[in-house]
Amino acid sequence: MGLEQAYKLNGNNLQNPVPISATADLRYTDNHVDVPIFHLHGTPYSPCPSPIVITQADYTRYQEHRKMIWDRLKSDSATSTMLYIGYSGRDANWQLIIEEVAREFLPSKPPMAYRIDPYADPIDIEIHREVRRVETLVMSLPEFHALVQNELGDNRPSVDTNKYRNSVPNTFATNTTNHRLQCSVC
């Protein structure tokens, strides 16, 4: 839950972290203000505790109870920049994720994604970059934080949510002010 904790410690968040570790955690996220954080191997921590994937048997049963999360991850990877944290370049489960995303884009290539690995092997770095379109950032999380802080500093542009709200037609906005639109057949 390191990313969630980082958001909690930062007093000036422009985004809301939305942890997801099981299908039951899936919910609507507004890509203007929310950041889904996928805990693909589960987490014992609130607000989204779920069984942790540790053993080889866990890996084999893992995907069947997280299909909707996989589908959401694949969909989000088409429109968002993905940052993978906590995966070894040789993690078979992580490689499966990357390969599935790449298959969805065939014959095109998926957008570039990133991963943090302080112990990355130089050959793995090249393979991930050229074959999987994943750029490896060879650094620890504190080093990554320092890099982001150095690059962005206190640059925190304000988010004007009214500009999105004002683009909704009045008749629609007045009927759905306190309701979330759900559509089963579109």
Z-matrix of the N, CA and C atoms (Angstrom, degrees):
N
C 1 1.450
C 2 1.528 1 110.64
N 3 1.326 2 116.15 1 26.98
C 4 1.458 3 121.37 2 -177.45
C 5 1.522 4 113.71 3 -61.28
N 6 1.330 5 117.11 4 -40.69
C 7 1.461 6 118.97 5 179.58
C 8 1.523 7 111.29 6 -67.59
N 9 1.313 8 116.63 7 -41.02
C 10 1.456 9 119.77 8 177.90
C 11 1.528 10 110.65 9 -61.75
N 12 1.330 11 116.01 10 -41.16
C 13 1.461 12 120.64 11 178.50
C 14 1.530 13 110.57 12 -64.32
N 15 1.322 14 117.47 13 -40.07
C 16 1.464 15 121.11 14 178.14
C 17 1.527 16 110.81 15 -61.03
N 18 1.328 17 116.29 16 -42.19
C 19 1.466 18 119.15 17 176.86
C 20 1.524 19 110.66 18 -63.54
N 21 1.332 20 116.27 19 -40.10
C 22 1.462 21 120.38 20 -178.99
C 23 1.533 22 111.02 21 -63.88
N 24 1.333 23 116.42 22 -39.37
C 25 1.463 24 121.01 23 -178.65
C 26 1.525 25 112.95 24 -73.54
N 27 1.327 26 116.66 25 -24.35
C 28 1.458 27 120.50 26 179.20
C 29 1.524 28 108.59 27 -84.01
N 30 1.291 29 117.19 28 119.28
C 31 1.462 30 120.33 29 -176.16
C 32 1.509 31 114.71 30 -78.97
N 33 1.327 32 118.99 31 -9.30
C 34 1.454 33 121.48 32 -174.07
C 35 1.522 34 110.57 33 -124.28
N 36 1.328 35 117.33 34 62.10
C 37 1.460 36 121.10 35 -176.27
C 38 1.516 37 111.58 36 -79.68
N 39 1.313 38 115.34 37 135.30
C 40 1.457 39 121.11 38 172.77
C 41 1.516 40 110.96 39 -97.84
N 42 1.331 41 115.80 40 -7.67
C 43 1.453 42 121.44 41 -178.46
C 44 1.524 43 109.35 42 -132.79
N 45 1.317 44 114.90 43 154.74
C 46 1.462 45 121.54 44 175.88
C 47 1.520 46 108.78 45 -106.38
N 48 1.335 47 118.53 46 121.57
C 49 1.464 48 118.64 47 176.17
C 50 1.527 49 110.31 48 -72.23
N 51 1.325 50 116.07 49 137.52
C 52 1.462 51 121.76 50 179.37
C 53 1.528 52 107.38 51 -124.36
N 54 1.352 53 117.42 52 96.33
C 55 1.468 54 119.13 53 -179.21
C 56 1.523 55 111.54 54 -71.92
N 57 1.340 56 115.12 55 139.49
C 58 1.457 57 122.34 56 -179.75
C 59 1.522 58 107.40 57 -137.65
N 60 1.341 59 117.52 58 121.19
C 61 1.460 60 119.27 59 177.81
C 62 1.524 61 112.81 60 -132.35
N 63 1.314 62 117.50 61 -7.77
C 64 1.460 63 121.84 62 177.99
C 65 1.523 64 107.83 63 -149.13
N 66 1.304 65 116.50 64 160.94
C 67 1.459 66 120.63 65 -178.89
C 68 1.520 67 111.54 66 -54.38
N 69 1.314 68 118.02 67 -36.24
C 70 1.463 69 121.37 68 -179.65
C 71 1.526 70 112.32 69 -63.55
N 72 1.337 71 118.23 70 -19.99
C 73 1.466 72 121.44 71 179.98
C 74 1.524 73 112.98 72 -84.30
N 75 1.325 74 117.33 73 -11.26
C 76 1.459 75 119.57 74 -177.84
C 77 1.518 76 110.05 75 -63.39
N 78 1.315 77 115.22 76 135.29
C 79 1.457 78 121.57 77 175.18
C 80 1.514 79 108.45 78 -155.35
N 81 1.303 80 114.96 79 166.58
C 82 1.453 81 120.40 80 179.17
C 83 1.524 82 109.88 81 -62.25
N 84 1.313 83 116.64 82 136.53
C 85 1.455 84 121.46 83 172.27
C 86 1.516 85 108.38 84 -128.39
N 87 1.304 86 116.12 85 136.63
C 88 1.459 87 123.13 86 177.04
C 89 1.518 88 107.14 87 -88.98
N 90 1.322 89 117.97 88 114.18
C 91 1.458 90 120.02 89 -173.89
C 92 1.529 91 113.44 90 -67.06
N 93 1.304 92 118.26 91 -5.63
C 94 1.463 93 120.74 92 174.75
C 95 1.526 94 112.12 93 -82.52
N 96 1.335 95 117.13 94 -27.39
C 97 1.468 96 119.40 95 -175.19
C 98 1.527 97 114.59 96 -132.10
N 99 1.322 98 118.68 97 -11.54
C 100 1.463 99 121.73 98 -177.95
C 101 1.528 100 110.91 99 -111.90
N 102 1.325 101 115.58 100 148.23
C 103 1.463 102 121.87 101 175.94
C 104 1.523 103 107.99 102 -126.31
N 105 1.344 104 117.69 103 108.00
C 106 1.470 105 118.27 104 176.76
C 107 1.529 106 109.82 105 -69.68
N 108 1.314 107 115.79 106 134.95
C 109 1.466 108 122.05 107 177.08
C 110 1.521 109 106.24 108 -118.65
N 111 1.329 110 115.95 109 109.65
C 112 1.456 111 122.07 110 -176.33
C 113 1.521 112 109.83 111 -89.15
N 114 1.315 113 117.03 112 121.23
C 115 1.466 114 123.09 113 173.08
C 116 1.526 115 106.22 114 -100.60
N 117 1.323 116 115.62 115 81.67
C 118 1.459 117 120.69 116 -172.02
C 119 1.516 118 113.73 117 -65.98
N 120 1.314 119 117.70 118 -24.94
C 121 1.463 120 120.72 119 178.29
C 122 1.519 121 111.71 120 -99.58
N 123 1.328 122 117.06 121 15.24
C 124 1.451 123 121.56 122 178.73
C 125 1.518 124 112.09 123 81.40
N 126 1.332 125 114.88 124 174.52
C 127 1.459 126 121.41 125 177.53
C 128 1.525 127 108.79 126 -159.94
N 129 1.325 128 116.89 127 142.15
C 130 1.463 129 118.77 128 177.74
C 131 1.527 130 112.89 129 -85.16
N 132 1.321 131 118.06 130 -1.16
C 133 1.460 132 121.96 131 -170.49
C 134 1.524 133 113.08 132 -97.82
N 135 1.323 134 114.85 133 150.48
C 136 1.467 135 121.52 134 174.27
C 137 1.514 136 107.95 135 -72.85
N 138 1.287 137 119.01 136 151.70
C 139 1.454 138 128.47 137 13.27
C 140 1.524 139 114.15 138 -94.63
N 141 1.334 140 118.09 139 8.00
C 142 1.471 141 118.38 140 -176.25
C 143 1.526 142 111.55 141 -135.59
N 144 1.339 143 117.81 142 58.53
C 145 1.466 144 117.99 143 179.65
C 146 1.533 145 111.45 144 -64.29
N 147 1.336 146 114.91 145 142.28
C 148 1.464 147 120.41 146 177.85
C 149 1.517 148 107.77 147 -155.53
N 150 1.333 149 117.12 148 160.68
C 151 1.464 150 119.52 149 178.80
C 152 1.526 151 111.49 150 -56.81
N 153 1.315 152 115.94 151 140.58
C 154 1.458 153 121.57 152 -178.71
C 155 1.526 154 109.60 153 -92.36
N 156 1.323 155 116.03 154 139.66
C 157 1.458 156 122.75 155 178.06
C 158 1.521 157 107.61 156 -89.24
N 159 1.339 158 116.61 157 112.28
C 160 1.463 159 120.86 158 -177.62
C 161 1.522 160 111.29 159 -126.81
N 162 1.325 161 117.23 160 -52.67
C 163 1.463 162 120.94 161 -174.33
C 164 1.530 163 111.38 162 -85.00
N 165 1.321 164 115.83 163 167.50
C 166 1.458 165 120.18 164 177.03
C 167 1.515 166 110.85 165 -62.86
N 168 1.313 167 117.34 166 -35.87
C 169 1.473 168 120.83 167 176.77
C 170 1.530 169 110.37 168 -63.66
N 171 1.338 170 117.21 169 -38.51
C 172 1.469 171 120.69 170 176.66
C 173 1.526 172 110.21 171 -59.91
N 174 1.335 173 116.26 172 -42.80
C 175 1.462 174 120.85 173 -179.53
C 176 1.522 175 111.55 174 -61.55
N 177 1.326 176 117.03 175 -39.34
C 178 1.460 177 119.11 176 -176.78
C 179 1.526 178 111.45 177 -70.62
N 180 1.330 179 117.86 178 -31.41
C 181 1.469 180 121.33 179 178.88
C 182 1.524 181 112.95 180 -94.07
N 183 1.300 182 115.89 181 -9.65
C 184 1.453 183 123.35 182 -171.52
C 185 1.532 184 114.13 183 -55.91
N 186 1.314 185 116.99 184 -49.82
C 187 1.449 186 120.08 185 -172.02
C 188 1.530 187 113.23 186 -70.59
N 189 1.318 188 118.21 187 -30.45
C 190 1.460 189 119.24 188 -175.46
C 191 1.526 190 113.04 189 -64.64
N 192 1.324 191 118.85 190 -26.06
C 193 1.466 192 120.95 191 179.34
C 194 1.520 193 112.58 192 -100.01
N 195 1.332 194 116.48 193 4.83
C 196 1.464 195 119.86 194 -179.39
C 197 1.539 196 110.96 195 -131.74
N 198 1.314 197 117.23 196 25.71
C 199 1.464 198 120.66 197 -176.50
C 200 1.519 199 112.13 198 -57.91
N 201 1.309 200 117.99 199 -43.93
C 202 1.457 201 120.35 200 -178.57
C 203 1.529 202 111.14 201 -66.36
N 204 1.328 203 117.20 202 -33.40
C 205 1.464 204 120.19 203 176.21
C 206 1.527 205 109.29 204 -65.81
N 207 1.336 206 116.94 205 -43.70
C 208 1.470 207 120.81 206 177.71
C 209 1.523 208 109.90 207 -59.09
N 210 1.330 209 116.10 208 -45.82
C 211 1.457 210 119.98 209 -179.20
C 212 1.530 211 110.27 210 -61.04
N 213 1.311 212 116.53 211 -42.86
C 214 1.471 213 120.42 212 178.74
C 215 1.525 214 110.52 213 -64.97
N 216 1.323 215 116.93 214 -42.91
C 217 1.461 216 120.75 215 179.21
C 218 1.525 217 110.63 216 -60.74
N 219 1.330 218 116.91 217 -44.82
C 220 1.459 219 120.21 218 179.85
C 221 1.528 220 110.40 219 -63.86
N 222 1.303 221 116.91 220 -41.82
C 223 1.462 222 120.68 221 178.73
C 224 1.529 223 111.23 222 -64.48
N 225 1.319 224 117.02 223 -46.13
C 226 1.464 225 120.50 224 -179.78
C 227 1.524 226 111.79 225 -64.77
N 228 1.329 227 117.27 226 -32.00
C 229 1.468 228 119.42 227 -178.87
C 230 1.524 229 111.55 228 -67.69
N 231 1.319 230 117.85 229 -19.21
C 232 1.463 231 120.78 230 178.18
C 233 1.519 232 111.70 231 -76.92
N 234 1.322 233 117.33 232 -23.70
C 235 1.461 234 120.41 233 -173.74
C 236 1.523 235 113.95 234 -122.87
N 237 1.318 236 117.64 235 -0.81
C 238 1.458 237 120.98 236 -176.19
C 239 1.517 238 110.05 237 -132.79
N 240 1.304 239 116.06 238 160.48
C 241 1.457 240 120.93 239 172.42
C 242 1.514 241 107.60 240 -86.01
N 243 1.324 242 116.40 241 124.31
C 244 1.454 243 121.29 242 -177.69
C 245 1.527 244 110.20 243 -96.28
N 246 1.321 245 115.81 244 138.51
C 247 1.461 246 122.71 245 174.32
C 248 1.516 247 106.68 246 -124.50
N 249 1.336 248 116.39 247 117.81
C 250 1.458 249 122.14 248 179.83
C 251 1.520 250 108.67 249 -99.13
N 252 1.323 251 115.38 250 127.71
C 253 1.463 252 121.40 251 -179.96
C 254 1.524 253 107.99 252 -126.61
N 255 1.327 254 116.21 253 134.02
C 256 1.452 255 120.20 254 174.40
C 257 1.513 256 115.20 255 93.06
N 258 1.325 257 117.78 256 13.48
C 259 1.456 258 120.62 257 179.72
C 260 1.517 259 110.16 258 -115.64
N 261 1.291 260 116.23 259 130.19
C 262 1.459 261 121.18 260 170.66
C 263 1.523 262 107.76 261 -71.67
N 264 1.310 263 116.75 262 147.61
C 265 1.461 264 120.20 263 177.13
C 266 1.509 265 112.62 264 -62.95
N 267 1.331 266 117.33 265 -17.83
C 268 1.468 267 121.41 266 -179.61
C 269 1.535 268 112.40 267 -101.88
N 270 1.322 269 116.77 268 6.16
C 271 1.464 270 121.54 269 178.48
C 272 1.521 271 108.53 270 -68.02
N 273 1.328 272 116.70 271 114.76
C 274 1.469 273 121.34 272 -176.50
C 275 1.520 274 111.88 273 -61.19
N 276 1.321 275 117.60 274 -36.61
C 277 1.454 276 121.25 275 179.73
C 278 1.529 277 110.58 276 -66.39
N 279 1.322 278 116.98 277 -43.57
C 280 1.464 279 120.94 278 178.34
C 281 1.529 280 109.77 279 -63.85
N 282 1.323 281 117.56 280 -42.16
C 283 1.460 282 120.52 281 178.67
C 284 1.530 283 110.85 282 -61.86
N 285 1.334 284 116.89 283 -37.02
C 286 1.460 285 120.97 284 176.80
C 287 1.529 286 110.58 285 -61.77
N 288 1.316 287 116.59 286 -42.87
C 289 1.469 288 121.17 287 177.92
C 290 1.525 289 109.87 288 -57.74
N 291 1.312 290 115.96 289 -50.89
C 292 1.465 291 121.33 290 -177.41
C 293 1.526 292 110.90 291 -62.81
N 294 1.340 293 116.79 292 -42.10
C 295 1.467 294 120.38 293 -179.39
C 296 1.527 295 111.35 294 -65.78
N 297 1.331 296 117.46 295 -39.79
C 298 1.468 297 120.16 296 178.42
C 299 1.515 298 111.31 297 -63.88
N 300 1.313 299 116.58 298 -42.40
C 301 1.462 300 120.52 299 177.55
C 302 1.522 301 109.55 300 -61.35
N 303 1.324 302 117.48 301 -45.37
C 304 1.468 303 121.61 302 -179.33
C 305 1.526 304 111.00 303 -61.43
N 306 1.335 305 118.01 304 -40.53
C 307 1.473 306 121.44 305 179.27
C 308 1.524 307 111.43 306 -61.38
N 309 1.328 308 116.41 307 -35.32
C 310 1.468 309 120.53 308 -179.93
C 311 1.532 310 111.32 309 -62.88
N 312 1.324 311 117.15 310 -26.57
C 313 1.452 312 121.32 311 -175.34
C 314 1.525 313 114.06 312 -93.62
N 315 1.336 314 117.44 313 -10.56
C 316 1.456 315 119.58 314 -176.70
C 317 1.524 316 111.74 315 -53.84
N 318 1.309 317 119.72 316 141.57
C 319 1.452 318 128.58 317 2.64
C 320 1.531 319 113.43 318 -83.53
N 321 1.318 320 118.59 319 -1.32
C 322 1.464 321 121.04 320 176.86
C 323 1.517 322 110.26 321 -77.99
N 324 1.307 323 115.88 322 173.18
C 325 1.460 324 121.19 323 176.53
C 326 1.523 325 109.15 324 -101.37
N 327 1.330 326 116.93 325 146.72
C 328 1.470 327 119.29 326 177.71
C 329 1.522 328 110.43 327 -69.78
N 330 1.332 329 116.81 328 162.19
C 331 1.457 330 118.70 329 175.22
C 332 1.520 331 110.51 330 -63.45
N 333 1.314 332 116.48 331 156.62
C 334 1.460 333 121.35 332 178.94
C 335 1.528 334 109.09 333 -64.82
N 336 1.321 335 115.59 334 136.05
C 337 1.460 336 122.85 335 174.89
C 338 1.528 337 106.86 336 -118.71
N 339 1.316 338 115.86 337 172.54
C 340 1.459 339 120.96 338 -177.19
C 341 1.518 340 109.67 339 -134.26
N 342 1.321 341 115.03 340 153.98
C 343 1.456 342 119.69 341 174.57
C 344 1.519 343 107.89 342 -143.50
N 345 1.307 344 115.65 343 150.31
C 346 1.463 345 121.92 344 176.79
C 347 1.516 346 107.35 345 -104.58
N 348 1.338 347 115.94 346 125.99
C 349 1.456 348 121.25 347 178.03
C 350 1.526 349 108.17 348 -150.28
N 351 1.331 350 117.49 349 103.58
C 352 1.462 351 119.59 350 -177.57
C 353 1.528 352 113.54 351 -69.75
N 354 1.328 353 117.72 352 -14.08
C 355 1.464 354 121.52 353 -176.68
C 356 1.523 355 111.82 354 -118.16
N 357 1.303 356 117.70 355 28.44
C 358 1.464 357 121.68 356 -174.14
C 359 1.525 358 111.95 357 -64.59
N 360 1.312 359 114.51 358 139.87
C 361 1.454 360 122.52 359 175.63
C 362 1.535 361 107.97 360 -81.53
N 363 1.347 362 118.57 361 134.50
C 364 1.468 363 120.83 362 -178.21
C 365 1.534 364 114.03 363 -56.18
N 366 1.320 365 117.73 364 -36.02
C 367 1.468 366 120.39 365 178.33
C 368 1.523 367 110.04 366 -68.07
N 369 1.350 368 116.72 367 -42.80
C 370 1.469 369 120.24 368 176.64
C 371 1.524 370 111.08 369 -60.19
N 372 1.315 371 116.25 370 -40.22
C 373 1.475 372 120.04 371 179.92
C 374 1.523 373 109.88 372 -57.19
N 375 1.319 374 116.06 373 -47.34
C 376 1.465 375 120.86 374 -178.32
C 377 1.523 376 111.38 375 -66.24
N 378 1.326 377 116.82 376 -44.14
C 379 1.471 378 120.61 377 179.20
C 380 1.519 379 110.53 378 -61.42
N 381 1.327 380 117.09 379 -46.43
C 382 1.475 381 120.05 380 -179.53
C 383 1.522 382 111.07 381 -62.77
N 384 1.321 383 116.90 382 -38.54
C 385 1.469 384 120.13 383 -179.26
C 386 1.532 385 110.80 384 -68.56
N 387 1.310 386 116.95 385 -49.88
C 388 1.469 387 120.88 386 -172.58
C 389 1.524 388 113.64 387 -80.80
N 390 1.318 389 116.95 388 -39.63
C 391 1.469 390 120.35 389 -174.80
C 392 1.524 391 111.91 390 -93.17
N 393 1.310 392 117.15 391 -43.16
C 394 1.471 393 120.75 392 -173.52
C 395 1.531 394 113.88 393 -101.73
N 396 1.337 395 117.19 394 -7.13
C 397 1.469 396 122.81 395 -178.21
C 398 1.524 397 112.03 396 58.44
N 399 1.332 398 114.43 397 44.54
C 400 1.453 399 121.79 398 176.58
C 401 1.525 400 107.52 399 -123.46
N 402 1.306 401 115.77 400 116.29
C 403 1.465 402 121.30 401 178.38
C 404 1.525 403 108.27 402 -85.71
N 405 1.330 404 116.31 403 128.28
C 406 1.461 405 121.34 404 -178.83
C 407 1.522 406 109.97 405 -93.41
N 408 1.305 407 115.86 406 126.92
C 409 1.459 408 122.25 407 174.49
C 410 1.525 409 106.11 408 -97.86
N 411 1.320 410 116.58 409 107.06
C 412 1.455 411 121.31 410 -176.09
C 413 1.518 412 107.96 411 -82.80
N 414 1.324 413 114.88 412 87.70
C 415 1.462 414 121.27 413 -178.78
C 416 1.521 415 109.29 414 -166.75
N 417 1.317 416 115.19 415 162.43
C 418 1.462 417 121.11 416 176.75
C 419 1.529 418 108.68 417 -85.98
N 420 1.320 419 116.30 418 169.93
C 421 1.464 420 119.72 419 177.31
C 422 1.529 421 111.99 420 -60.91
N 423 1.356 422 119.99 421 -43.18
C 424 1.471 423 118.34 422 176.52
C 425 1.533 424 112.31 423 -61.65
N 426 1.325 425 116.95 424 -36.98
C 427 1.471 426 119.47 425 176.97
C 428 1.527 427 111.06 426 -66.61
N 429 1.327 428 116.43 427 -38.66
C 430 1.463 429 120.84 428 176.93
C 431 1.525 430 110.21 429 -63.01
N 432 1.325 431 116.12 430 -44.78
C 433 1.460 432 120.56 431 178.38
C 434 1.523 433 110.67 432 -58.81
N 435 1.332 434 116.93 433 -45.86
C 436 1.465 435 120.91 434 179.77
C 437 1.534 436 110.78 435 -61.70
N 438 1.327 437 117.04 436 -40.03
C 439 1.455 438 121.04 437 178.20
C 440 1.527 439 111.09 438 -62.49
N 441 1.324 440 116.38 439 -47.52
C 442 1.464 441 120.48 440 179.56
C 443 1.524 442 109.79 441 -62.66
N 444 1.315 443 116.70 442 -44.57
C 445 1.466 444 120.57 443 179.52
C 446 1.523 445 110.80 444 -61.29
N 447 1.313 446 117.02 445 -40.94
C 448 1.463 447 121.50 446 179.44
C 449 1.530 448 111.23 447 -65.69
N 450 1.335 449 116.21 448 -40.93
C 451 1.464 450 120.53 449 -178.58
C 452 1.523 451 112.63 450 -74.25
N 453 1.324 452 116.58 451 -42.75
C 454 1.463 453 120.39 452 -174.89
C 455 1.521 454 113.35 453 -96.30
N 456 1.334 455 116.15 454 -31.69
C 457 1.465 456 119.30 455 -177.55
C 458 1.510 457 111.18 456 55.41
N 459 1.314 458 115.65 457 -132.31
C 460 1.463 459 120.69 458 179.49
C 461 1.522 460 112.47 459 -94.94
N 462 1.324 461 117.21 460 14.32
C 463 1.452 462 121.18 461 179.30
C 464 1.520 463 109.13 462 -69.48
N 465 1.291 464 116.59 463 98.51
C 466 1.455 465 122.59 464 -178.98
C 467 1.528 466 108.32 465 -126.85
N 468 1.335 467 117.19 466 85.16
C 469 1.469 468 118.33 467 -179.14
C 470 1.517 469 110.05 468 -62.13
N 471 1.322 470 115.45 469 143.09
C 472 1.458 471 118.63 470 179.60
C 473 1.521 472 109.21 471 -75.68
N 474 1.305 473 115.36 472 148.14
C 475 1.459 474 121.41 473 178.49
C 476 1.516 475 107.45 474 -101.04
N 477 1.303 476 116.45 475 121.01
C 478 1.454 477 121.70 476 179.51
C 479 1.517 478 108.37 477 -96.87
N 480 1.328 479 116.24 478 89.93
C 481 1.463 480 119.21 479 -178.92
C 482 1.520 481 111.77 480 -69.90
N 483 1.335 482 117.20 481 -19.83
C 484 1.462 483 119.64 482 178.62
C 485 1.527 484 111.79 483 -66.08
N 486 1.337 485 117.72 484 -29.88
C 487 1.463 486 118.34 485 179.96
C 488 1.526 487 110.67 486 -63.71
N 489 1.325 488 118.15 487 -31.13
C 490 1.463 489 120.78 488 176.19
C 491 1.522 490 110.09 489 -79.04
N 492 1.311 491 115.45 490 -41.20
C 493 1.455 492 120.33 491 179.02
C 494 1.522 493 110.54 492 -62.54
N 495 1.334 494 116.49 493 -38.36
C 496 1.461 495 120.48 494 -178.04
C 497 1.520 496 112.67 495 -72.25
N 498 1.319 497 118.83 496 -13.65
C 499 1.459 498 120.92 497 178.94
C 500 1.532 499 112.05 498 -86.68
N 501 1.331 500 117.84 499 -5.87
C 502 1.464 501 122.12 500 178.44
C 503 1.529 502 108.34 501 -83.90
N 504 1.326 503 118.59 502 130.01
C 505 1.473 504 120.26 503 178.64
C 506 1.524 505 110.92 504 -55.71
N 507 1.324 506 116.30 505 140.84
C 508 1.468 507 121.87 506 -175.92
C 509 1.520 508 113.58 507 -55.83
N 510 1.313 509 117.58 508 -42.03
C 511 1.467 510 118.87 509 -178.53
C 512 1.515 511 111.34 510 -64.04
N 513 1.306 512 116.82 511 -35.75
C 514 1.463 513 120.47 512 178.14
C 515 1.522 514 110.42 513 -73.79
N 516 1.322 515 117.53 514 -43.79
C 517 1.457 516 122.28 515 -177.10
C 518 1.520 517 111.50 516 -62.85
N 519 1.334 518 118.74 517 -40.72
C 520 1.460 519 120.36 518 -178.32
C 521 1.519 520 112.26 519 -70.15
N 522 1.327 521 117.37 520 -26.01
C 523 1.463 522 120.37 521 -179.97
C 524 1.521 523 112.90 522 -85.62
N 525 1.337 524 117.94 523 -15.40
C 526 1.460 525 120.15 524 -174.81
C 527 1.519 526 112.78 525 -126.52
N 528 1.324 527 117.67 526 21.23
C 529 1.457 528 120.74 527 -174.97
C 530 1.518 529 112.49 528 -52.77
N 531 1.308 530 117.91 529 -46.65
C 532 1.460 531 120.91 530 -177.30
C 533 1.518 532 112.99 531 -110.95
N 534 1.312 533 116.75 532 19.53
C 535 1.457 534 120.41 533 -178.13
C 536 1.521 535 109.37 534 -126.68
N 537 1.292 536 115.18 535 148.22
C 538 1.459 537 119.73 536 174.77
C 539 1.522 538 107.61 537 -97.53
N 540 1.306 539 115.81 538 129.78
C 541 1.456 540 121.27 539 179.84
C 542 1.528 541 109.35 540 -69.17
N 543 1.305 542 116.41 541 129.72
C 544 1.451 543 121.16 542 173.92
C 545 1.511 544 107.97 543 -127.80
N 546 1.299 545 115.13 544 138.15
C 547 1.455 546 119.99 545 -177.61
C 548 1.524 547 107.86 546 -132.95
N 549 1.307 548 116.86 547 125.27
C 550 1.456 549 119.43 548 179.94
C 551 1.513 550 111.88 549 -96.01
N 552 1.328 551 118.03 550 -26.72
C 553 1.451 552 122.32 551 177.81
C 554 1.515 553 107.45 552 -135.50
N 555 1.311 554 116.58 553 116.92
C 556 1.479 555 119.95 554 -179.93
C 557 1.503 556 110.83 555 -124.06
